[in-house]
Amino acid sequence: MKLFQVRKGQFVYYKNELHRVYTVKPVYKKSVHLIRLRDLTQHLCSAAEVDRYQPKEGDSFIFNHNVFTLNKDRKAQKGDYILITNPDPDYLDHYSLNEIEVVDTVENKGVITNNSNGIRHHEYLLMVPGRSENSNPIEFRDINHSEENDVNESVPTFDIFLPSIGDVYKKKDPNSSLESMVIAIKGNIIYLGGSIEINEEELLDSTKWEFLYNILDQ
């Protein structure tokens, strides 16, 4: 898979397991930054090491140690997880392809998530807890070779992905819409705009912060 074909948000298989592309940084040798869905650990690879997968209704997979099955016939309820497969955000919304969000409010035309995003019903697939009968398990590309990928794969690879000056991050907080840019780096301390100091490991925790883009790429 060539680099120009890899995009943020795509589901891909890397080392036989399902991941989501977190971002792509062409200047690095290992330019594709991935989040493994089953445990939300982070990994780096090259574009040639991944194969794209398009999620669809009836697929089931492990997300953060829990199994879900994708369903398009049921509308989401408060507290449900949704997978955004057809993103069409308004200018006030901040979400992209295959993001997973939690529903906070249900309205006639769509839902409001905990990240304050308004998402229409046709933009998402509902993630129903459990593996439905006749579902298509997709957490492994080849289930017959799944065991060999469990060795030393549970440790996040924070030390090999480094933030860069000019990177813009969004804080994952339902009560905040904070976006801030990396303005300086000293050791493992990252300085963000707005007089924010944060350690590298916390900034790279995908449950707390989301990388959006680098201003040099715009």
LOTIDREN-126626 format. One record per residue (C-alpha): x, y negated, z; residue in one letter. Coordinates in steps of 0.25 Angstrom, whole numbers, plus 5000, padded with zeros to 4 digits. Each point is the difference from the previous one (the first is absolute). Example, Ala and Ser with C-alpha at 12.3 -4.5 7.8 and 13.67 -1.06 7.14 Angstrom:
// residues 2
504950185031A 500649864998S 
This chain:
// residues 218
500050005000M 500749874995K 500149885009L 499149914992F 498950115002Q 500050005015V 499149905006R 499649965015K 498950085005G 500150124991Q 499950145006F 501250084996V 500650135004Y 501450005006Y 500750125005K 498750084997N 499249915010E 499049894997L 500549855002H 499549864997R 500949904994V 500249895010Y 500949914991T 501050014989V 501349925000K 500750024987P 501449945005V 500250125009Y 500550144995K 498950075008K 498949904996S 498750065004V 499549985014H 499050115004L 499150035012I 499750155002R 498550015002L 500050125010R 500849925011D 500349864994L 501550025000T 500849914990Q 500950064990H 500849944988L 500350074987C 500249974985S 498949994990A 500550134993A 499750085013E 498549975001V 498850054992D 498749915000R 498650065005Y 498749934998Q 499150035012P 498550044997K 498750045006E 500150145007G 501549985003D 500450035014S 501349965007F 500749985013I 500149855004F 500749975014N 499950155004H 498550014997N 499350064988V 499049924992F 499250034987T 499749894990L 498549984997N 499349904991K 498650035003D 499949955014R 500249865004K 500949975012A 499649975014Q 500749925011K 501250075004G 500250084987D 501350004992Y 499949964985I 501050024989L 500049884990I 500150074987T 499449894991N 500549865006P 499449874996D 500349915011P 499549855001D 501049895002Y 499850015015L 500250155001D 501350075001H 500050154996Y 500550084989S 500050144993L 499850125009N 500149925013E 499350075012I 499249915009E 499050015011V 498549954999V 499649905010D 498749954994T 499050064989V 499349914991E 499050024988N 501149984989K 501250055008G 500850015013V 500949905008I 501250085005T 500849975013N 501049934991N 498849904997S 500050054985N 498750004993G 499950124992I 498850044990R 499550145001H 500550044986H 501449965004E 500250115010Y 499950155002L 499550045014L 501050085008M 499250115007V 500650065012P 500450154998G 500250094988R 498750014992S 499750144994E 500550014986N 500849885001S 501449984993N 501150005010P 501149904995I 500949985011E 501050094993F 500350014985R 500350155002D 499450065012I 500950124999N 501349925002H 499449915012S 500850065011E 501349964995E 499749865001N 499749995015D 501550015004V 500549865005N 498949934993E 499349955012S 501049895003V 499749864994P 501149954991T 500149865005F 501549994999D 500050014985I 499049894996F 500449865004L 499249884999P 500549894991S 500049855001I 498849954992G 499150125004D 498649975004V 499350085010Y 498650005005K 499750045014K 499050115002K 499149945010D 498449994999P 500149875008N 501149944991S 500349974986S 501449975002L 501050004988E 501449965002S 501350014992M 501450055004V 500949885001I 501250065007A 500650135005I 501050025011K 500350145004G 498750075002N 499249885003I 499249944989I 499649855001Y 498649974993L 499449864997G 499349945012G 501150035009S 499750155001I 501150095005E 499850154998I 500950125000N 500150084987E 499450135004E 498749925004E 499949934987L 500150134992L 498950075009D 498950014989S 499050005011T 500449865004K 500549934988W 499850014985E 501049954990F 499349924989L 501149954990Y 501349934999N 499949854995I 501250034991L 499150104993D 498949904997Q 
